[in-house]
């Protein structure tokens, strides 16, 4: 399959490499030069990446996709029959606009945000949340198989996958804050972090999010896997979606306020689990 790829950050580079290693031809564009990737050919413009059967976009947010894809008019020059698969975490409102703009241009559109950090992407073990027309999802299945261990089809409207990803990221921040506050309580009574996390991981909370971020908290290791400033961006997307749906979500409000404090304290480039360290220190 002929695959175009746009956005070669830590996640995108790993995904593009895995697609190429699966035997597909990959032509990629990135806003900066970056490091060369085995079997991935660099092209000079996003328009060249859209001369493909499937185009994967892994840009960080709504404005960057708007600038690179929509404002440049690339959809109007895409290869006939191309499917555009957007793996970014974007707002539901923008997903609706992308759906409409792709339909107007005659380009099939699939939303496919992913769950997993760069190390998971490198191993080809992402969970991919997918929504869009059935025929389009079928067309991109070889690419989905190359980047992920499982594909979760969530509906035929692309925005449904974006809503699920926003909700999932919201829940991860809630888990981080829950572990931080639990540490505050248990350490106040002399219970060590390792002992407490060994308990919860082997009884109540054995999921990957708890495994990953309890290790960060226990070791006070907050090297960035997913930066706090990006986590705050995603919590903003969740807050916007709640407002659109006229929902009151007090836990969301709490973790968004805490992540905001951590970022405003200069911790935005640390891993988003730095929120836990901020909570523990603030508690005294």
C-alpha positions, 0 to 999 in steps of 0.5 A, spaced: 500 500 500 502 507 498 502 511 504 503 518 506 505 520 513 504 527 516 507 529 523 514 525 525 514 527 532 516 521 537 509 518 536 509 519 528 516 517 527 515 510 530 508 509 527 511 511 520 517 506 521 512 500 523 508 502 517 514 501 512 516 495 516 510 492 514 511 492 507 508 499 505 511 504 501 511 510 506 512 518 504 512 522 509 512 530 511 514 533 517 515 541 519 522 540 521 527 536 518 528 531 524 532 524 524 532 519 518 527 513 518 529 507 515 525 505 509 521 512 510 522 517 504 521 524 506 517 529 501 518 536 500 510 538 502 504 535 505 501 535 498 506 530 496 504 526 502 497 526 499 499 523 493 497 516 496 492 510 497 492 512 505 494 518 508 496 518 516 496 525 520 499 525 526 500 533 528 499 535 535 492 539 535 487 542 531 490 549 529 496 545 526 492 540 522 488 546 520 494 550 517 497 544 514 491 541 511 485 545 510 488 552 509 493 549 504 487 546 500 491 539 500 484 536 500 482 538 493 489 535 490 489 529 494 489 522 490 482 520 487 480 515 492 485 516 498 483 515 505 485 520 510 486 517 517 487 522 522 490 519 529 491 526 532 487 528 539 482 533 536 476 537 539 469 534 537 467 540 533 473 540 529 472 533 527 465 535 525 468 540 521 474 535 518 468 530 516 464 536 512 470 538 509 473 531 506 466 530 504 466 536 500 473 534 497 471 527 495 476 524 500 474 519 505 476 521 512 477 516 518 478 518 525 483 514 529 486 517 535 491 512 539 492 510 546 499 509 548 506 512 549 512 513 544 515 506 547 508 503 545 508 506 539 515 503 537 513 496 539 506 497 534 502 495 540 497 501 540 490 501 541 487 505 535 480 508 536 477 508 530 470 511 527 468 513 520 465 509 514 465 502 514 468 502 507 474 507 509 475 503 515 476 497 511 481 500 506 486 502 512 486 496 515 493 494 513 495 500 516 491 499 522 494 492 523 501 495 522 501 500 528 496 497 533 495 491 537 488 492 537 483 496 533 476 499 537 471 501 532 466 506 535 461 508 530 460 511 523 461 518 525 469 520 526 467 524 532 465 518 536 472 516 536 475 523 538 470 523 544 472 516 546 479 519 546 478 525 550 474 521 555 480 516 556 485 521 557 481 525 562 480 518 565 488 517 565 489 524 569 483 522 574 487 516 575 494 520 576 490 524 581 487 519 585 494 515 586 497 522 588 492 523 593 492 516 596 499 517 597 498 523 601 493 519 605 498 513 606 504 516 607 501 520 612 501 514 616 508 511 614 506 506 609 511 506 603 509 508 596 512 501 593 508 497 598 501 501 597 502 501 589 504 493 590 497 492 594 493 496 589 496 494 582 495 486 585 488 487 587 484 493 585 487 497 579 492 493 575 490 496 568 496 499 564 495 506 566 496 505 574 502 500 572 505 506 568 504 512 572 504 509 579 512 507 577 513 514 575 510 517 582 514 511 586 520 513 583 519 520 582 521 520 575 517 525 570 521 524 564 516 526 559 512 520 555 506 525 554 508 532 556 503 536 561 502 541 557 499 536 552 495 533 557 492 540 559 490 541 552 486 535 552 483 536 558 481 543 555 478 539 549 474 535 555 471 541 558 469 544 551 465 537 550 462 538 556 460 545 555 457 543 548 453 537 551 451 542 557 454 537 562 457 538 569 463 534 571 466 536 577 472 531 577 474 534 570 474 541 573 478 538 579 484 535 575 484 540 569 485 546 575 490 541 578 494 540 571 493 548 570 497 549 576 502 544 574 503 547 568 503 554 570 508 552 575 513 551 569 512 543 569 509 543 562 514 539 559 515 534 564 510 528 563 503 529 565 504 525 571 508 531 574 501 533 576 501 527 582 508 530 584 505 537 584 499 534 589 503 531 593 508 537 595 502 542 595 499 537 601 505 538 605 
